[in-house]
Amino acid sequence: MTIKLGLQIPNFSYGTGVTELFPTVIAQAKEAEAAGFDSVFVMDHFYQLPGLGTPDQPMLEAYTALGGLATATERVQLGTLVTGNTYRNPTLLAKAVTTLDVVSAGRAILGIGTGWFELEHDSLGYDFGTFTDRFNKLDEALQIILPMLRGERPTFSGKYYRAQEAMANPRFRDHIPLMIGGSGEKRTLPLTAKYADHWNFVGGTPAEFAQKRDVLHARCADIGRDPKEITLSAHVRLGEDRDYAKVVDEAGALGKEGLDLAIIYLPPPYDPAVLEPLAEAIRDSGLTSS
């Protein structure tokens, strides 16, 4: 059992002035890379989420921030956890992701979900629609985005989106990994089986992870796809007590159920003294390969 490590940056409330805000984000990403993390993710939100802070707290636009991180790092993969499909036209998102892949020299991941934070939609003028609308939009969007990422020129006319021989040039790779986040058994997991390279389990117990994994595998079987083609990731939270052993135990329990990537979610405020000892504790446990 070998697990890779990812870092989720869930907020930008560092208590610094704005001039030091992005240098601090860069420092986090570089510290993660130096500690042996495989990937770094930011949220795709415009306002801070309930439970993490108030809506007016700092929140950087995801793809602009990732482009900056791409120039400051060398090895870690970079992506959102996850992109809200409702925030961008599919062709624009395809261009943003292929550009990130060029800037990062082939390290982009496209994480995507339906979008769910209604306040952002209402405040910023995005159509929120119904639960069904958002899933149908995501399905249509992927029929445009994925061919564009492969270098094809899709023509598509749907209920929500259209494209006419849409192009995304330049491209660094012919394939950019697609991550779908969520655990819904009726829509999310079938979409994951159909389209994704990577499934992100937002959170829960190892037993809950295993149950959702089994549903995903069943949906893969329905369409004749090998479920081993899909990377499995989950959030693993470090508490304010900095109990590294608890993180190791949780990652290990998920690993026994097939987890490939443990995405570490750190408590605020940001502390540069956390990542290396956490990574060392996980390495010492034998869960990672290095």
C-alpha positions as CSV (number, residue, x, y, z in Angstrom):
1,M,0.0,0.0,0.0
2,T,1.5,3.3,-1.2
3,I,-0.3,6.6,-0.8
4,K,0.6,10.0,-2.3
5,L,0.1,13.3,-0.5
6,G,-1.7,16.4,-1.7
7,L,-2.2,19.7,0.0
8,Q,-5.5,21.6,-0.1
9,I,-5.2,25.4,0.5
10,P,-8.7,26.3,1.7
11,N,-8.4,29.9,2.6
12,F,-6.1,32.9,2.2
13,S,-6.8,34.6,5.5
14,Y,-3.2,34.8,6.7
15,G,-3.5,38.0,8.7
16,T,-1.0,39.7,6.4
17,G,-1.5,42.8,4.3
18,V,-2.5,42.2,0.7
19,T,1.1,42.7,-0.5
20,E,2.2,39.6,1.5
21,L,-0.8,37.4,0.7
22,F,0.3,35.7,-2.5
23,P,3.9,35.4,-1.4
24,T,2.5,33.4,1.5
25,V,0.5,31.2,-0.9
26,I,3.7,30.6,-2.8
27,A,5.5,29.7,0.4
28,Q,2.9,27.1,1.2
29,A,3.1,25.5,-2.2
30,K,6.9,25.4,-2.2
31,E,7.0,24.0,1.3
32,A,4.6,21.2,0.2
33,E,6.8,20.5,-2.8
34,A,10.0,20.4,-0.6
35,A,8.2,18.1,1.9
36,G,7.5,15.6,-0.9
37,F,3.8,16.3,-1.6
38,D,2.6,15.2,-5.0
39,S,0.0,17.9,-5.6
40,V,-1.4,21.3,-4.5
41,F,-5.0,22.3,-4.8
42,V,-6.9,25.6,-4.2
43,M,-10.6,26.0,-3.9
44,D,-12.6,27.5,-6.8
45,H,-14.7,30.0,-4.9
46,F,-15.1,33.8,-5.0
47,Y,-16.3,34.1,-1.4
48,Q,-15.1,32.3,1.7
49,L,-17.2,29.3,2.6
50,P,-19.5,29.0,5.7
51,G,-17.7,27.2,8.5
52,L,-14.3,28.6,7.3
53,G,-15.0,32.3,7.6
54,T,-17.2,35.1,6.4
55,P,-17.9,35.8,2.7
56,D,-15.8,39.0,2.7
57,Q,-12.6,37.3,3.7
58,P,-9.8,37.0,1.1
59,M,-10.4,34.6,-1.8
60,L,-8.2,34.6,-4.9
61,E,-9.6,33.5,-8.3
62,A,-8.4,30.0,-8.7
63,Y,-6.9,29.8,-12.1
64,T,-5.0,33.1,-11.9
65,A,-3.6,31.9,-8.6
66,L,-2.6,28.5,-10.0
67,G,-0.8,30.2,-12.9
68,G,1.2,32.1,-10.4
69,L,2.0,28.9,-8.4
70,A,3.0,27.2,-11.7
71,T,5.9,29.6,-12.1
72,A,7.0,29.2,-8.5
73,T,7.0,25.4,-8.3
74,E,8.7,22.7,-10.4
75,R,7.2,19.3,-9.6
76,V,3.8,19.4,-7.8
77,Q,0.6,18.9,-9.8
78,L,-1.7,21.9,-9.6
79,G,-5.5,22.1,-9.7
80,T,-8.8,23.1,-8.1
81,L,-10.6,21.1,-5.6
82,V,-12.9,21.5,-7.5
83,T,-13.9,23.9,-10.3
84,G,-17.5,25.0,-10.1
85,N,-18.8,24.2,-13.6
86,T,-21.4,27.0,-13.4
87,Y,-18.8,29.7,-13.0
88,R,-17.3,29.5,-16.5
89,N,-18.3,28.7,-20.0
90,P,-16.9,25.3,-20.9
91,T,-14.8,26.6,-23.7
92,L,-13.3,29.3,-21.4
93,L,-12.5,26.6,-18.8
94,A,-10.8,24.4,-21.4
95,K,-8.6,27.4,-22.4
96,A,-7.8,28.1,-18.7
97,V,-6.8,24.5,-18.0
98,T,-4.7,24.0,-21.2
99,T,-3.0,27.4,-20.5
100,L,-2.2,26.2,-16.9
101,D,-0.8,23.0,-18.4
102,V,1.5,25.0,-20.7
103,V,2.6,27.4,-17.9
104,S,3.3,24.5,-15.5
105,A,4.9,22.3,-18.2
106,G,2.4,19.5,-17.9
107,R,1.3,19.6,-14.3
108,A,-2.4,20.7,-14.5
109,I,-5.3,18.7,-13.1
110,L,-8.9,19.6,-14.1
111,G,-11.0,19.1,-11.0
112,I,-14.7,19.8,-11.6
113,G,-18.1,19.6,-9.9
114,T,-21.5,21.0,-10.4
115,G,-21.1,24.1,-8.3
116,W,-23.1,24.4,-5.1
117,F,-22.6,27.7,-3.2
118,E,-25.8,29.5,-3.9
119,L,-24.7,32.8,-2.3
120,E,-21.9,33.2,-4.9
121,H,-24.4,32.6,-7.7
122,D,-26.9,35.1,-6.4
123,S,-24.4,37.7,-5.6
124,L,-22.3,37.5,-8.7
125,G,-25.0,36.9,-11.2
126,Y,-24.5,33.2,-12.1
127,D,-27.5,31.1,-12.9
128,F,-27.8,28.6,-10.0
129,G,-30.8,26.6,-11.3
130,T,-32.0,23.3,-9.9
131,F,-29.9,20.3,-8.7
132,T,-30.9,18.6,-12.0
133,D,-30.0,21.6,-14.1
134,R,-26.5,21.7,-12.6
135,F,-25.8,18.0,-13.3
136,N,-27.1,18.3,-16.8
137,K,-24.9,21.4,-17.3
138,L,-21.9,19.5,-16.1
139,D,-22.6,16.6,-18.5
140,E,-22.9,18.9,-21.4
141,A,-19.8,20.9,-20.4
142,L,-17.7,17.8,-20.3
143,Q,-18.8,16.9,-23.9
144,I,-17.1,20.2,-25.0
145,I,-14.2,20.4,-22.6
146,L,-12.7,16.9,-22.9
147,P,-12.5,16.9,-26.7
148,M,-10.9,20.4,-26.6
149,L,-8.3,19.1,-24.1
150,R,-7.4,16.3,-26.5
151,G,-6.9,18.7,-29.3
152,E,-10.2,18.0,-31.1
153,R,-12.5,20.7,-32.4
154,P,-15.9,19.9,-31.0
155,T,-19.2,21.2,-32.4
156,F,-22.0,20.9,-29.8
157,S,-25.5,22.2,-29.4
158,G,-27.2,21.5,-26.2
159,K,-29.8,22.9,-23.9
160,Y,-27.2,24.9,-21.9
161,Y,-24.0,25.2,-24.0
162,R,-23.0,25.4,-27.6
163,A,-19.7,25.4,-29.5
164,Q,-18.6,25.5,-33.1
165,E,-15.3,23.7,-33.9
166,A,-13.9,25.0,-30.6
167,M,-10.1,25.0,-30.3
168,A,-7.7,25.1,-27.3
169,N,-4.2,25.9,-28.6
170,P,-1.5,25.6,-27.5
171,R,-1.6,22.4,-25.5
172,F,1.3,20.8,-23.6
173,R,-0.2,17.3,-23.4
174,D,-2.8,15.3,-25.2
175,H,-4.4,14.3,-21.9
176,I,-5.0,16.3,-18.8
177,P,-6.3,14.3,-15.8
178,L,-10.0,15.0,-15.0
179,M,-11.0,14.8,-11.4
180,I,-14.7,14.7,-10.4
181,G,-15.5,15.5,-6.8
182,G,-18.6,14.3,-4.9
183,S,-20.3,11.1,-3.7
184,G,-23.8,11.2,-5.1
185,E,-24.7,7.7,-6.3
186,K,-27.4,8.7,-8.8
187,R,-25.4,11.3,-10.8
188,T,-21.9,12.0,-9.6
189,L,-20.5,8.5,-9.5
190,P,-21.9,7.5,-12.9
191,L,-20.4,10.6,-14.4
192,T,-17.1,9.8,-12.7
193,A,-17.2,6.3,-14.2
194,K,-18.0,7.7,-17.6
195,Y,-15.5,10.6,-17.8
196,A,-13.0,10.9,-15.0
197,D,-9.4,9.8,-14.3
198,H,-9.7,10.7,-10.7
199,W,-12.5,10.6,-8.1
200,N,-12.4,12.8,-5.0
201,F,-14.3,11.6,-1.9
202,V,-15.0,14.8,0.0
203,G,-15.0,13.3,3.5
204,G,-16.3,10.6,5.7
205,T,-15.3,7.4,7.4
206,P,-13.3,4.6,5.8
207,A,-16.4,2.5,5.7
208,E,-18.3,5.3,3.9
209,F,-15.4,5.7,1.5
210,A,-15.5,1.9,0.8
211,Q,-19.2,2.0,0.2
212,K,-19.0,4.8,-2.4
213,R,-15.9,3.1,-4.0
214,D,-18.0,0.0,-4.5
215,V,-20.7,2.0,-6.1
216,L,-18.2,3.6,-8.4
217,H,-16.7,0.2,-9.3
218,A,-20.2,-1.0,-10.1
219,R,-20.9,1.9,-12.4
220,C,-17.6,1.2,-14.1
221,A,-18.7,-2.4,-14.6
222,D,-21.9,-1.2,-16.2
223,I,-20.0,0.5,-19.0
224,G,-17.1,-2.0,-19.3
225,R,-14.5,0.2,-17.7
226,D,-11.6,-1.0,-15.5
227,P,-12.0,0.9,-12.2
228,K,-8.3,0.7,-11.7
229,E,-8.0,3.4,-14.3
230,I,-9.5,5.9,-11.7
231,T,-7.3,7.4,-9.0
232,L,-9.1,7.6,-5.6
233,S,-8.5,10.5,-3.3
234,A,-10.0,11.8,-0.1
235,H,-9.6,14.7,2.3
236,V,-7.7,14.0,5.5
237,R,-7.8,16.7,8.1
238,L,-5.1,17.7,10.5
239,G,-6.8,19.1,13.7
240,E,-5.7,22.1,15.7
241,D,-4.0,19.7,18.1
242,R,-1.5,18.7,15.3
243,D,-2.0,15.1,16.1
244,Y,0.1,13.7,13.2
245,A,-0.5,10.1,14.4
246,K,-4.2,10.6,13.9
247,V,-3.7,11.7,10.3
248,V,-1.4,8.7,9.7
249,D,-4.1,6.4,11.1
250,E,-6.8,7.9,9.0
251,A,-4.8,7.8,5.9
252,G,-3.8,4.3,6.6
253,A,-7.4,3.1,7.1
254,L,-8.4,4.8,3.9
255,G,-5.4,3.2,2.1
256,K,-6.6,-0.2,3.1
257,E,-9.8,0.6,1.2
258,G,-7.9,1.6,-1.9
259,L,-7.1,5.3,-1.4
260,D,-4.3,6.5,-3.7
261,L,-4.0,10.2,-2.7
262,A,-4.5,11.7,0.8
263,I,-5.3,15.4,0.4
264,I,-4.3,17.1,3.6
265,Y,-6.5,19.8,4.9
266,L,-4.7,22.1,7.4
267,P,-6.4,24.1,10.1
268,P,-6.0,27.9,10.0
269,P,-3.9,29.9,10.6
270,Y,-1.2,28.9,8.2
271,D,2.0,27.7,10.0
272,P,5.1,26.8,8.0
273,A,6.3,24.5,10.8
274,V,3.5,21.9,10.0
275,L,4.1,20.4,6.6
276,E,7.5,18.8,6.9
277,P,6.9,17.1,10.2
278,L,3.5,15.9,9.0
279,A,5.0,14.5,5.8
280,E,7.8,12.9,7.8
281,A,5.3,11.2,10.1
282,I,3.5,9.8,7.1
283,R,6.8,8.7,5.5
284,D,7.9,7.0,8.7
285,S,4.7,5.1,8.9
286,G,5.5,3.4,5.5
287,L,2.4,4.7,3.8
288,T,4.4,6.7,1.2
289,S,7.1,5.5,-1.2
290,S,9.7,8.1,-0.1
